[in-house]
């Protein structure tokens, strides 16, 4: 069996590895547009900041290591067309600048996403960048090390934009974040983002809300960013306004897509076309708490779905149990985590819900370095089943969100979680942990 995989980062290499573990005789060929496979993209801000001094630490497994397992990898090869009726793909060799053709018995699409850059005047100026691939990270690190780069403007206040803002501040740069909306990190509710704003400003990040970027100013290099409210000096601009599924090359293939271009798949990672599978950020994924398919681009989910796709390509019928959209971020001295529904999600779904928002201590005050932790819960008003949770604190917030994720995954009520037997010792928690306190506070 000849299996072709398009895309060699999270989902693609998880699938390739699983296939070779199950069937070492299977022929697995990976086409990857970039120069690297199997790297931790989420670690790039910490390389740019200097906290990680070697980009090679971001690479989970090299091309050579995969090839030792019998997986053939073609780097700098971009698949430009898929012809399902012939079971053929057309591939552009980006180094040799030539077009080649390959055939498959089974095909997996794991092309991920690309960063959006809107058609803003001046976007062609030098030193306007995105942070999506490892190559992007390497280039930004080189630039940030230059003394001439002093003023950095980040367009967009999502996870990548805020992580980059912290990285640039660690490198001593003046940082402005221009956000079109009213707040950053909008997958959290306002109780959490209000505290994130204060933390960012405390560390010297200048936040601009309700501003629309109208153009980039400069001759050869970018020199400024023009918005509907003013013009700001910029030696470097990072555009971080969102991502789009990298699926344009499939639009004549007959594969079905969502409105945003993400591939429609079932819970076995199958597309509507026989023998073609997809997984990762290029595809929709089943949301367990919402009970519907959604676009939730997360590396955790991509790796799980890639593993499932690898098994199912070889004949299994494993169904993905679903994601909760669990995510976390460090914002200077605080950590933030969330899982399941936000309050806005509950409102959009017209649910009868109740919320609880508490502040307590991560462990007893009598033990040194006790710090506050805030937790917000969203629960079904009638059944008291937990629908969502968010937490923020100097320490201990994200791991507590992991407990809430397990509870939501298993449809636990706040009453059940409020009496769950959790560990207690003064260095770690109180006899009533913050999880208990939040659960038992729900009216």
VMD Tcl script that draws the C-alpha trace (Angstrom):
set ca {
  {0.00 0.00 0.00}
  {1.33 3.42 -1.02}
  {0.24 6.19 1.36}
  {0.93 9.83 0.58}
  {0.75 12.47 3.30}
  {0.59 16.15 2.43}
  {2.06 18.15 5.30}
  {4.78 17.11 7.72}
  {4.26 18.88 11.02}
  {1.76 17.81 13.71}
  {-1.05 15.70 12.21}
  {0.94 14.52 9.19}
  {3.90 13.11 11.08}
  {1.67 11.65 13.81}
  {-0.16 9.74 11.07}
  {3.03 8.66 9.33}
  {4.54 7.37 12.58}
  {1.37 5.48 13.53}
  {1.14 3.84 10.10}
  {4.73 2.57 10.26}
  {4.26 1.27 13.80}
  {1.18 -0.72 12.78}
  {2.48 -1.86 9.40}
  {6.24 -1.49 8.87}
  {5.79 -2.71 5.30}
  {3.51 0.16 4.30}
  {5.07 2.68 1.93}
  {4.70 6.14 3.48}
  {5.73 9.27 1.59}
  {5.44 12.77 3.07}
  {5.47 16.00 1.05}
  {6.25 19.09 3.12}
  {6.35 22.62 1.73}
  {8.74 23.92 4.41}
  {12.29 23.07 5.42}
  {11.44 21.25 8.64}
  {9.13 18.50 9.87}
  {7.69 17.70 13.27}
  {8.45 20.88 15.17}
  {6.74 22.64 18.07}
  {5.44 25.86 16.54}
  {4.04 26.96 19.89}
  {7.59 27.17 21.21}
  {8.73 29.79 18.71}
  {7.96 32.87 20.87}
  {10.29 31.47 23.53}
  {13.06 31.10 20.98}
  {12.53 34.69 19.82}
  {12.59 35.89 23.43}
  {15.89 34.12 24.09}
  {14.46 31.80 26.75}
  {15.30 28.91 24.41}
  {18.77 29.38 22.98}
  {18.62 26.71 20.26}
  {15.86 26.37 17.67}
  {16.78 22.69 17.19}
  {15.17 21.99 20.55}
  {11.84 22.78 18.88}
  {12.23 19.86 16.46}
  {10.68 16.73 17.94}
  {12.21 14.43 15.35}
  {14.34 15.24 12.31}
  {13.84 14.20 8.70}
  {16.73 11.74 9.10}
  {15.18 10.14 12.18}
  {11.90 9.58 10.36}
  {13.71 8.15 7.36}
  {15.46 5.65 9.63}
  {11.94 4.36 10.38}
  {11.28 3.89 6.67}
  {9.28 7.08 6.05}
  {10.24 8.96 2.86}
  {10.17 12.74 3.29}
  {10.38 15.36 0.56}
  {11.05 18.83 1.99}
  {10.40 22.00 -0.01}
  {7.81 20.18 -2.09}
  {4.40 21.81 -2.46}
  {1.40 19.76 -3.59}
  {-0.52 21.93 -6.04}
  {-3.26 19.57 -7.24}
  {-5.07 16.39 -6.24}
  {-6.92 14.30 -8.86}
  {-8.95 11.73 -6.88}
  {-10.39 9.91 -9.91}
  {-6.84 9.05 -11.00}
  {-5.42 8.83 -7.45}
  {-2.68 11.20 -8.50}
  {-1.16 14.36 -7.05}
  {0.89 17.07 -8.75}
  {3.83 18.36 -6.73}
  {6.04 21.39 -7.27}
  {9.68 20.91 -6.31}
  {10.39 24.35 -4.88}
  {14.15 23.93 -5.03}
  {14.38 22.46 -8.52}
  {11.41 24.51 -9.76}
  {9.91 21.56 -11.57}
  {6.55 19.77 -11.49}
  {6.35 16.09 -10.65}
  {3.52 13.57 -10.32}
  {2.91 10.85 -7.76}
  {0.22 8.24 -7.22}
  {-1.38 6.85 -4.08}
  {-3.58 4.13 -2.69}
  {-4.51 6.27 0.34}
  {-4.01 10.00 0.77}
  {-3.95 12.16 3.87}
  {-4.15 15.96 3.87}
  {-2.46 17.65 6.84}
  {-1.51 21.02 5.39}
  {-2.48 23.09 8.42}
  {-3.06 26.81 7.98}
  {-1.34 29.94 6.82}
  {-1.31 33.34 8.50}
  {-3.59 35.98 7.02}
  {-2.18 39.25 5.74}
  {-4.96 41.60 4.66}
  {-4.64 43.68 1.46}
  {-3.45 46.76 3.34}
  {-1.48 49.46 1.47}
  {2.23 49.03 2.13}
  {2.09 45.34 3.05}
  {4.94 44.65 0.60}
  {7.42 46.73 2.67}
  {10.34 44.91 4.29}
  {10.15 43.94 7.98}
  {6.43 43.13 7.91}
  {6.14 39.53 9.04}
  {3.94 36.74 10.38}
  {4.81 34.03 12.89}
  {3.51 30.71 11.62}
  {6.36 28.44 10.52}
  {9.72 27.65 12.03}
  {11.30 29.65 9.21}
  {9.23 32.65 10.35}
  {10.57 32.18 13.87}
  {14.18 31.95 12.71}
  {13.85 35.13 10.68}
  {12.20 37.08 13.50}
  {14.92 36.00 15.91}
  {17.59 37.36 13.55}
  {15.73 40.64 13.24}
  {15.04 41.07 16.93}
  {18.75 40.65 17.66}
  {19.50 43.74 15.56}
  {19.97 46.95 17.64}
  {18.28 48.95 14.87}
  {14.99 47.22 15.61}
  {13.58 49.19 18.53}
  {9.87 49.78 17.93}
  {7.68 46.76 17.25}
  {3.98 46.96 16.35}
  {1.88 43.81 16.59}
  {-1.38 43.80 14.65}
  {-3.80 41.47 16.45}
  {-4.21 40.42 20.07}
  {-4.74 36.68 19.86}
  {-2.52 34.00 21.41}
  {0.35 34.43 18.93}
  {0.26 38.22 19.10}
  {0.35 38.29 22.90}
  {3.06 35.64 23.17}
  {5.11 37.61 20.64}
  {4.52 40.85 22.58}
  {6.06 39.21 25.64}
  {8.96 37.86 23.59}
  {9.76 41.25 22.09}
  {9.57 42.94 25.51}
  {12.02 40.38 26.89}
  {14.35 41.50 24.11}
  {14.00 45.12 25.24}
  {11.83 46.34 22.38}
  {9.10 48.97 22.58}
  {5.90 47.05 21.85}
  {2.47 48.21 20.77}
  {-0.47 45.86 20.15}
  {-3.15 47.14 17.77}
  {-6.39 45.24 18.27}
  {-9.47 45.85 16.13}
  {-11.77 44.61 18.90}
  {-12.33 45.64 22.48}
  {-9.91 43.22 24.14}
  {-7.17 40.65 23.58}
  {-7.37 36.86 23.99}
  {-11.06 36.74 23.13}
  {-11.39 32.99 23.71}
  {-11.43 33.99 27.41}
  {-14.25 35.91 29.07}
  {-13.84 39.55 30.10}
  {-13.10 38.78 33.77}
  {-9.90 37.09 32.64}
  {-8.91 39.43 29.80}
  {-9.28 42.50 32.03}
  {-6.54 41.07 34.26}
  {-4.44 40.13 31.24}
  {-4.62 43.76 30.04}
  {-3.29 44.99 33.37}
  {-0.45 42.47 33.30}
  {0.57 43.46 29.78}
  {0.52 47.16 30.58}
  {2.43 46.54 33.82}
  {5.23 45.08 31.73}
  {5.32 47.91 29.24}
  {3.14 46.63 26.41}
  {1.05 49.45 24.96}
  {-2.47 48.28 24.09}
  {-4.65 49.98 21.49}
  {-8.24 48.77 21.23}
  {-10.96 49.48 18.65}
  {-8.33 50.53 16.10}
  {-8.27 49.49 12.47}
  {-4.99 49.36 10.56}
  {-5.33 51.35 7.36}
  {-1.79 51.15 5.98}
  {1.91 50.59 6.51}
  {4.22 53.56 6.02}
  {7.76 53.55 4.64}
  {9.96 53.64 1.54}
  {11.74 50.28 1.46}
  {11.43 49.11 5.05}
  {8.35 49.66 7.16}
  {8.63 52.83 9.22}
  {5.16 53.15 10.69}
  {1.65 51.77 11.04}
  {-1.30 54.01 10.17}
  {-4.65 53.32 11.88}
  {-7.98 55.12 12.00}
  {-6.71 56.84 15.17}
  {-3.10 57.72 14.39}
  {0.28 56.67 13.03}
  {2.81 54.76 15.14}
  {6.54 54.36 14.57}
  {7.57 50.82 13.66}
  {10.89 49.22 12.77}
  {9.20 45.81 12.67}
  {5.57 44.77 12.26}
  {4.12 41.39 13.16}
  {0.73 40.71 11.61}
  {-1.25 38.28 13.74}
  {-4.88 38.69 12.78}
  {-5.78 35.05 12.30}
  {-5.22 32.01 10.14}
  {-6.87 30.34 7.16}
  {-6.86 26.62 6.25}
  {-4.23 25.88 3.60}
  {-6.61 24.08 1.26}
  {-6.84 26.18 -1.93}
  {-5.00 23.53 -3.95}
  {-7.90 21.12 -3.26}
  {-10.74 23.28 -4.53}
  {-11.08 21.36 -7.82}
  {-10.74 17.95 -6.15}
  {-14.38 17.45 -5.19}
  {-13.57 17.46 -1.48}
  {-16.18 19.24 0.64}
  {-15.28 22.32 2.67}
  {-16.71 24.52 5.40}
  {-17.29 28.21 4.66}
  {-13.83 29.16 5.93}
  {-12.11 26.63 3.67}
  {-11.56 23.93 6.31}
  {-12.04 20.35 5.10}
  {-15.20 18.58 6.23}
  {-14.39 15.21 7.80}
  {-16.21 12.66 9.90}
  {-14.98 11.53 13.31}
  {-12.80 8.88 11.63}
  {-10.95 11.64 9.73}
  {-12.50 10.62 6.41}
  {-13.40 13.19 3.76}
  {-16.35 12.72 1.42}
  {-13.99 11.07 -1.11}
  {-13.01 7.46 -0.61}
  {-9.39 6.85 0.43}
  {-8.75 10.53 1.25}
  {-8.36 11.51 4.89}
  {-7.61 14.82 6.57}
  {-6.62 15.98 10.04}
  {-5.14 18.92 11.87}
  {-5.71 22.63 11.45}
  {-6.79 22.30 7.81}
  {-9.96 20.43 8.87}
  {-12.94 20.90 11.12}
  {-12.99 18.87 14.31}
  {-15.73 17.55 16.60}
  {-16.30 19.69 19.68}
  {-17.40 17.38 22.48}
  {-19.13 19.96 24.65}
  {-20.78 21.85 21.76}
  {-21.68 18.56 20.05}
  {-20.85 19.93 16.59}
  {-17.94 20.28 14.20}
  {-15.94 23.47 14.57}
  {-12.70 25.08 13.43}
  {-10.41 24.70 16.47}
  {-6.78 24.86 15.31}
  {-4.72 23.42 18.17}
  {-1.57 21.32 18.09}
  {-2.90 18.99 20.77}
  {-5.95 18.10 18.69}
  {-3.92 17.86 15.48}
  {-1.60 15.25 16.98}
  {-4.49 13.16 18.31}
  {-6.41 13.28 15.05}
  {-3.29 12.49 13.04}
  {-2.73 9.39 15.15}
  {-6.34 8.30 14.59}
  {-6.07 8.95 10.85}
  {-2.96 6.76 10.68}
  {-4.84 3.85 12.24}
  {-7.95 4.32 10.11}
  {-5.98 4.57 6.87}
  {-4.88 1.00 7.60}
  {-8.44 -0.22 8.13}
  {-9.38 0.65 11.71}
  {-12.55 2.59 12.54}
  {-11.48 4.66 15.53}
  {-13.68 7.66 16.23}
  {-12.30 10.87 17.70}
  {-13.90 11.45 21.09}
  {-13.87 15.20 20.53}
  {-12.02 18.28 21.67}
  {-12.92 20.81 24.35}
  {-10.75 23.54 22.90}
  {-8.53 23.44 25.99}
  {-5.80 26.06 25.73}
  {-3.33 27.94 27.90}
  {-1.04 30.95 27.69}
  {1.61 32.61 29.83}
  {1.32 36.40 29.97}
  {4.49 37.57 31.72}
  {4.00 36.63 35.40}
  {0.54 35.08 35.09}
  {-0.79 31.94 33.46}
  {-4.22 31.56 31.91}
  {-6.10 28.41 30.95}
  {-9.52 27.64 29.53}
  {-11.56 24.62 28.48}
  {-15.05 23.97 27.17}
  {-17.56 26.77 26.67}
  {-17.07 30.42 27.46}
  {-20.02 32.43 28.67}
  {-20.29 33.88 25.17}
  {-20.56 30.34 23.78}
  {-23.40 29.57 26.18}
  {-25.22 32.72 25.12}
  {-24.77 31.97 21.41}
  {-26.22 28.50 21.96}
  {-29.18 29.96 23.90}
  {-28.45 27.73 26.89}
  {-29.85 28.19 30.36}
  {-26.63 28.51 32.29}
  {-25.20 29.82 35.50}
  {-21.70 31.11 36.24}
  {-19.43 31.38 39.23}
  {-16.32 33.56 39.51}
  {-14.15 33.16 42.58}
  {-10.83 34.33 43.92}
  {-8.95 32.15 46.38}
  {-5.35 31.18 47.18}
  {-3.34 28.58 45.32}
  {-2.31 27.09 48.71}
  {-2.66 28.12 52.40}
  {-1.34 31.56 53.32}
  {0.83 30.11 56.08}
  {3.01 28.35 53.49}
  {5.45 30.71 51.69}
  {4.62 32.29 48.33}
  {0.86 31.88 48.50}
  {-0.59 33.64 45.46}
  {-4.17 34.29 44.35}
  {-5.98 32.27 41.73}
  {-9.19 33.20 39.95}
  {-11.57 30.59 38.51}
  {-14.70 31.04 36.42}
  {-17.15 28.21 35.78}
  {-20.01 27.99 33.30}
  {-22.59 25.32 34.16}
  {-25.92 24.05 32.91}
  {-28.46 25.72 35.19}
  {-30.77 22.72 35.47}
  {-28.40 19.73 35.51}
  {-25.40 21.56 37.08}
  {-23.13 19.82 34.56}
  {-19.93 21.80 34.00}
  {-19.79 23.31 30.51}
  {-16.68 25.46 30.71}
  {-13.91 26.66 32.99}
  {-11.27 29.38 32.98}
  {-8.50 30.12 35.46}
  {-5.81 32.74 35.98}
  {-3.02 33.09 38.49}
  {0.71 33.32 39.05}
  {0.93 29.54 39.35}
  {-1.30 26.49 39.47}
  {-4.02 27.84 37.16}
  {-3.39 25.77 34.03}
  {-3.05 22.40 35.75}
  {-6.34 23.02 37.52}
  {-7.95 23.66 34.15}
  {-6.75 20.18 33.18}
  {-8.87 18.79 36.03}
  {-11.88 20.74 34.80}
  {-11.25 19.40 31.27}
  {-11.46 15.83 32.58}
  {-14.67 16.75 34.42}
  {-16.25 18.32 31.32}
  {-15.12 15.41 29.15}
  {-16.98 13.06 31.49}
  {-20.03 15.33 31.95}
  {-19.49 15.74 35.68}
  {-21.60 18.10 37.77}
  {-20.16 20.75 40.06}
  {-21.54 18.76 42.99}
  {-19.52 15.69 41.98}
  {-16.33 17.65 41.34}
  {-16.79 19.63 44.54}
  {-16.47 16.39 46.51}
  {-13.79 14.69 44.40}
  {-10.83 13.43 46.44}
  {-7.97 15.72 45.38}
  {-4.51 15.81 46.93}
  {-3.87 18.07 49.90}
  {-0.59 19.28 51.35}
  {0.16 22.91 52.29}
  {2.84 23.45 49.59}
  {0.29 22.56 46.88}
  {-3.25 23.35 47.98}
  {-5.64 23.84 50.84}
  {-7.77 21.11 52.33}
  {-10.43 22.55 50.05}
  {-8.60 23.05 46.77}
  {-9.42 25.99 44.49}
  {-11.22 23.44 42.28}
  {-13.48 22.47 45.19}
  {-14.11 26.09 46.16}
  {-15.08 27.08 42.62}
  {-17.32 24.03 42.17}
  {-19.06 24.45 45.52}
  {-19.67 28.15 44.91}
  {-22.04 27.51 41.99}
  {-25.58 28.43 43.04}
}
mol new
graphics top color blue
foreach p $ca { graphics top sphere $p radius 0.5 }
foreach p [lrange $ca 0 end-1] q [lrange $ca 1 end] { graphics top cylinder $p $q radius 0.2 }
display resetview
